């Protein structure tokens, strides 16, 4: 009870600090003197066409998401939903992954009154026999120029108030920071704005507590200088798709990775990530959700290993068992060929150096987490067995004591 109250107070304090930090940011941009040369920078004509966010749900979570779609206000949204909602009990949206993998379009939601958002499309694919990857793709009425980002944030940032996933930044000294630093922070705020819609209006599994992986589709005007920046980004992984002529930059120096898809033509490429979930399963999941998985592991398992908690909660143990089950599903993944991950189509560089590693293939993370979870499972199982034996011993001792007392009372009364 004391622990629950502490967590509630901690949550309230966190949300208040977040609002204060946003107020400082808004005060900074309201009082900033705009440099007239800003519009002459090569990136001033870049524009964000759409934003893509990823989450992973269980079958129970999927029922909640479908239900939330049907509950959206008809006066604010036009809805086309591909799955029927439950009536009295949960429906089975998952299927066994033996011969094929389930995937499809979950819904199209059009905004009737929003100043910026045009529509959001939800697609899904099965990752394992227990999990489904969801892709939320939000499109704009008009692509947002980089020079318009601050107005977008100013008009929408209040939607992030009183959420539990946002970052708290020290915005006291923004005047002393350079433009690139502030731009990175503003991209974080844009992430928060989109995720807050999903968390507040729909349903999210990880999004309530953690920042979800997000991708920005950005159009740019070709020039040699910027092409070199895309090929050799500082402390980022650069993936160049040669047949379709677009770049994916992966910024992993965040709570969850941010992906930038840069294209220069008239055709907007699609992020290939949902199909990677479908064909690569657990390996791709751990690439995208590595930070969240580590946080979940700390919350549900590591605290027992550190000796902070002596009594194992059944739900934490079952979480670990289900993780092991999901990892074993990789052995039964359908052997389908995925055109989007042909190695010869991609040129990969990290921190200005060519890389032979392929981001899209392999099983290094799957093997890593299988080993970790097996070791932790053995430890947790030992704790749980000892705990159950102790309970049996205590119950047996109490039963014996009360039996003897009962006999003594009977003899005295007789």
Secondary structure by P-SEA (a helix, b strand, c coil): caaaaaaaaaaaaaaaaaaaaaaaaaaaaaabbbbccccccccccccccbbbbbbbbcaaaaaaaaaaaaacccccbbbbbcbbbbcccccccccccccbbbbcccbbbbbcccccccbbbbbbbbccccbbbbbbbbbbcccccccaaaaaaaacccccccccccccccccccccccaaaaaaaaaaaaaaaaaaaaaaccccccccccccbbbbbbbbcccaaaaaaaaccccbbbbbbcccbbbbbbbccccbbbbbbbbccccccccaaaaaaacccaaaaaaaaaaaaaaaaaaccccccccccccccaaaaaaaaaaaaaaacccccccccccccccccbbbbccccccccccccccaaaaaaaaaaaaaaaaaaaaaaaaaaaaaaaaaaaaaaaaaaaaaaaaaac
